[in-house]
Amino acid sequence: MKGVPRTLEPGTPVGAYVIEDVLSSGGFGVVYRARGPEQRQVAIKVSKHSARNITAQQLVWQQNEIEALARLRHPALVEVLGYGFLEDGRLYLVMELVHGVVLGNYLQERGSLEVLEALQLTRRIAEALAYCHDSKVLHLDLKPANIIITDPVEPKVKVLDFGLARLSGGFRTHEGGPMAGTLAYMAPECFFGTGEFSEKADLFSLGTLLYEMLACILPFPTNASYAALGSLKRAGKMTPLEQVAPLVPPPVAALVRSLLAPDVAHRFGGASQLASRLKGLYFELLHGNTSDWAPPPLPPEMVSSDNAPFVGRAREVALLREAVDSVGDRQGRALMVVGEAGIGKSRLISEVLLSPEVSARVLVTYGRCRQLGELVPCSPLREALGQLVEVLLGIRSEPGHRVRHLAGQALAGEAQELRRLVPELSRLLPEGAERDTEGVLVQGLGPERVGKALMHLLTAVGTARPMVLVLEDVHSADEGTLAVLSRISAAPPPGVLLLATTRPPPRLAQTGELEMLTLDALSSLENGQLLAQLAGGASPAVVKALVQAVPFLASGNPLVAAQIIRDLQLGNYLSREADGRVRLSDRLSGEYRPPDSVSTVVGRALERLDERVLKVLRVAALFDRRFRLSDLEALGLFSPLEVHTAITEAEEARLLVVAGDRCTFAHDTLRERLAADGRLENVQDIHRRIGERLQQRKAPPGTQGYHWEKAGQPVRAASAYLEAGLEADRLLDPIGANQHLRKAFTVASAQPPSAERDEVLVRSLYWLVRIGCLLGSAVEMLRYLEQGQALLQDPTMEQQAALNSSWAGAYYAQGNFPKALEYSELCLEAAMEPNLRSYLHAPLSIMGRALSGWGRFGPSISMLTEVAQQSAEAGEYVEQTHAEGMLALGLAYGGEFKRAREYAASAARIALRLGNPVRMAASTFCYAAIAEAEFRWDEGVQRSAELLAFTEAHHITGLYLCMGTAYAGRHQFHVGQLDRARHLLVHALGLARQQGTTHGLCLSYAYLGDVEFVAGRHIEAKAAYEKGLELASAGATDEQAGPLSLIGLAHLQALAGGPIEEVWAKGDEALMRLRAVENLSNSIPSLQRYAEALEELGDVAGAARIYEERQVLVKRLGLTECDFWPRPSPKVERLPPREYWRKASSRLSSSGLRAVKPEDFNAETVVRAAAPGGGDDGKKG
C-alpha cells in the first residue's frame, strides 16, 4: 500500500475524534478506540486500503457497510455515528464502542457451551438477523470474531462488521458481486455460482456458529483449499454433530443439520422462525422433553418482497420489452420508471431483463444510487462500469472479443478518463497499451468530463452489442450522477438503453429522449390476486377480511402487501388449518399493527393531502392513535363539516380506519409524524381543551395525565398518572401500572412542595415500590425512596407509615432481611393508630416471609398462618396469596407435604382469580420449591421450566426469575443433567448480581457446590460451598444455605482424609441448625452425606447411627426416592446412585475438551471476484 500508513498513531485526529489506541485488526480494516469532543469513547474502523489502491467495485463494497448500518437500528447492532475519507484516501466509519467479550474468546475460555446457553446466544443473533433481513440487509460474514457478548447473563450480543453486507431488494443481474466471506462459515452457494445470495446464506453461517458453540470444533475441515472446502460443503460432507458432541439432544442436532443443509431449498428458512424455534427448544429441554422425539417439518417458506409473485403490469411489461427490443435495432433509448417505494419498479425490470430470451442477447449492467449523498461522487456509475468489466470479460465468443476490442479502443482514447473513476476498466485495454498504476480517484473528475467519456464508451459497446444500463433510486443520486444522466438521456448512444428508476417527483426533467413510465398502484382486482397468492391461496372472503382488518393491504403496493402478510404469518395472525385452508386469528382486528417498514409509504400518502385536511389531522394526532370524531368536534377548533371532510379524505387515502364515531390512525409512524409536525399554533391550549373534554366524558386517566402535562398543569397530571397506575393494577397490568406510577412520581417530584404535591408524591411512591419490587426493581425502588424521603420536609404520620411500609418491601425484595424487619417493626408501631391499620398486613407478611427467606421455616409458620388469616378477613387477597405461598414452603420443608400442597393450591386459586401474573409466577415457584422439598424431581423439572417460560412471556424479573432459575438448576441436578444444572445455577448467580438482590444467592452457591462435588470437581465445589457459607453467615444467618454448605464442606473434607474432628464439627453443626428451624426435608440428604463422610474416615459406628436417624425420618415423611446423589442415566448400566456417580466423577473431572486454538475463531475474510477462471485459493482482503 504505497504511501499509506498501516496504523494511525495515538493522538491522530479523525474528523471530530482523536485516536487513542488500536482495538483490533481484520482483513478489511483496523479498528481504533477514539474519543470525541464530549469525551465519549467510540470505535473507528479505518480501511486498510486507500481508494487510490483499490478498484471501484471494492469502493462500492466499502460503502455497503456504512449504508447497511445507517439504515439499521437494533439493540444487537452497533450505531453509526459518522463516516468519511482520510486525507490519504482511506474510508473510515465511526461507531459506538461496544464493551464485552468476543464470542471466539468466550469459547476459548469456556470450551463447548452447555446446550441451553448455546441456544440462547444463537437466538439473540437470530433476532438481530431477522431485523437485518426485514430491513433488506444480508450480513454474509457471521463468525465468532464478529459477535460480541455484552451480557452473558440475559444474554445480550452485538453483531459487528457489515463489511461484506449486501443490500437485498432491487434489481440484480445474474452476475452479482464477489463471492466473499470467511471460508469456515461461508454457505456452499457462496463458493460457486452466480453470487445470488439469500437470507439462508446467513443462516448457514449461524448454523456453523451453533455447531461450534456446542462442539468447539467446526463442521468441515479447516485445512482444505477453497475449492475442496466448497465441494465438501456442497456435498454436505460434514462431521456429524452427534459424533463430536454426543450429549447434544437430538432435536438440537437436527436443527443444526437443517441449518447446514447444502441445498438452499432444504435449509431452515427465516431468521424470525429460527429465533422462535430456538426459544421453543430451550423450554423443551428445560422440561426434559427429548424422548420419543421426531424432527418437526421445516417451517413453510415465508413470503418476502424478493419471492413475492409478479401480478398484473401487462402494459408496463410490454412497453419495457419494446424499449429493450429497440436497442437491438441499434436505437438509443432513455426510460425513467417512476413509482412510490415498493410499487414494483425493480420487480418490473427483473421480470423483463432477467428473462432467458433477453439476457441471452443483451448486456446488462447495474448501479444503485445510495443514501450516502456526496461521499463518493458518481458511485452508481462506478458500480455499473465495474460490473461491465466482469460482464465483457465473461463473454468467450467472437462477439465478446469484438465488443472488448471496441471498448478497449475507446478507453485508450476519448473515454480514458473513466479509468480514473473505475481503474478496473484498464483490464479491457488492447494488448501493449499502457496500464494505470493508480487506484480510484474519489474526487476531482467533474460531471462534464465523466459524461463525455461515458458517452464514448457506451457508443463503442452499443455498436457491437445491445446494452442496458440500469441505474436505480435516482432520487438519491448525487449531483454529479444527475448531471451525467442528463447528458446521456438527452441523446442516448445507439444500441444503449438507459433504464432508471426513481420515486416521484423525478429529479430529471422529461427532455430530449427521456421517456417516463409511471407505475401506479395495482388495480383492485390485481391487488386481490396478489394478496390471495401471498397468503397461500386465500379465498376471496379471507382476502376481503384481511383488507378490512388492515387497510394498508388495499394500497395496491406489492412491497407493503408482502411485508404485512409476512408479519401476519410470523405473528400467527394468519395461519393454515389442517385441511389447508387459510385462517385469520380473532386477535387481528383488535391488536395488530403493521410493521415499521411500511412507514415510507405512509409519508408519501401524507404528502398528497391538502393542507386543510392536514391541519385537522395534526390536531387529531395530539389525542392518540385512536380518537373520537365527537371529541375532535367538541374542541371548538373546526366546524363539523371541516372535521368530516378531513376524516373522509384520510380514510380514502387509507390513513385512517373509521368505525362510526371511532377513528384509528393506520400506523403509529403516521400519528407521530403529524403530531411532531410543528405547524400547529397554541399547542398547549389544544392539550388543555383535550384534557377537559376527556375529563368530561371520564376517559382513561393515563390519557388525561398526558394532556394535563402538555397543558402545563403538572400536579393535575401527576394525580391523573397515579389514578392510571392504580387502575392498571386493578386491571392486572403490573407493567402498565409501573409505567404510570413512575410518571406520576417523576412529574410530582419536579414540583415545589405543597400539601397537594406531597400527597400525590407519597401515594405514587407507595404503589410504585409495591409494584416495582414485584417486577424485580428493588435497587431502583430504593433509589426512588431515597429521593422521595428527601423531598418530604415534614411528612404526616400516615405519609411516614406509607414510606416505612415501602422501605420494608423494597429491602425484602433486595434480600436485606434485617432492614426489612426494622422498617416492618416501625410500621407495626404506627399501625396501632386506628386510621393506619391498612399498613398492618404487608409488614406482618414481610416479617414472616423474611423468616422463611432465612430458611427459618418452623418459626415462620405461625406468623404466616396469622397473616394469611388476617389478610383473607380484610380482603387483602394479594397479601393472602403471598403469605399462603410462603407458608406452603415452610410446611413442605417441615415435612407436612399434604398441608403444604393445600396452601399452595389455595394461593394458586387466588392468583388465578386475581389474574395477577406476578402472583401466578409465585404460585408456580411455590410448587417448584415444594417438589424440591418432597423429592419429586420430575415434577420439579416441569414446574421450574413452566416458571421460567412464564416469567419470560410476562417480562417478570427479580425474585421469581432468580429463584426460579436456581431451582431449575437444582432439579436438573437431581435428574443427572450436571452441565445444564451448572449453567442454570451460574446464570441464577449472575441474575442476582445484575438485579441487586441477595435472594437465593447463598442457596445457589450451595447447590452449585453439590453439582461440582458430584462431577468430581472438588476444588470448584469447595470454593462454591465456602462462598455460600460466607454469604449465609453475613448478618442474620441463612439457616438453609448455611447448613447445606457446611455439610458439603464436611463431605469434601472426609474425601480428602479428615481430620475427623473437623468433619464431626461441621456435620453436627449443620444438623443442629437444620433441626432448630424444623427443616426436615434438607435434613435427609444432609444426614446421608454426613454418614457417608464418616464412612470415608472409618467411623462405622457413627455412620450407622446417622444412617438410622435418616431412615427413621424418611419413613416418618413417607418418602421413597430421596437420595442426595442424582438419578443415574437409564441408558447405562444399573448401579446405585452413589456408586454410579463416584465412578462417573473421575471421568467427568478428567475429561478435557479439545484444546481450542485462537486461529479457529479468528479466520480472515476472503474475497473472490465472481469472474471466470481463477485458482483454488481465496485472496485475503
Beta strands, then each sheet from edge to edge (+ up, - down):
strand 1: 13-14
strand 2: 17-25
strand 3: 29-35
strand 4: 41-50
strand 5: 80-85
strand 6: 90-96
strand 7: 101-102
strand 8: 137-138
strand 9: 147-151
strand 10: 156-159
strand 11: 166-167
strand 12: 179-181
strand 13: 333-338
strand 14: 363-368
strand 15: 467-472
strand 16: 496-502
strand 17: 514-518
strand 18: 574-576
strand 19: 582-584
strand 20: 626-628
strand 21: 656-659
strand 22: 662-665
strand 23: 1166-1168
strand 24: 1179-1180
sheet 1: 1+ 2- 3+ 4- 6+ 5-
sheet 2: 7+ 9- 10+
sheet 3: 8+ 11-
sheet 4: 12+ 23- 24+
sheet 5: 14+ 15+ 16+ 13+ 17+
sheet 6: 18+ 19-
sheet 7: 20+ 22- 21+
end
